[in-house]
Amino acid sequence: VRLEWSPNDGTDWEPLTVFSGLAAGDWFPNQFSLPPSAGNNPNLELRLVATLGTSGDRMAFDDFSLSGVSIPEPITIGLLAFGVLITAAHYRRFA
């Protein structure tokens, strides 16, 4: 089973990891970091691809979560800095 990601709505797929040769009944946590090009990408897609044999091969996944860090847009940071400067100038003028 491969875990893959696409930066462009599934046109191209890049592997994150491959699960292979695991013993039946084994459970283990995994954590994956996406490359920087996945950040703030509205076309990001993830998929699991399985190539199973005919001997009853199977793999189970449980408790998926996706987390990230919110990074404000440059205009937001600029407006916040402008507001701080205006407030500081106002207080200096009346102090």
Secondary structure, 3 states (H helix, E strand, C coil): CEEEEECCCCCCCEEEEECCCCCCCCCCCCCCCCCHHHCCCCCCEEEEECCCCCCCCCCCCCCCCCCCCCCCCHHHHHHHHHHHHHHHHHHHHHC
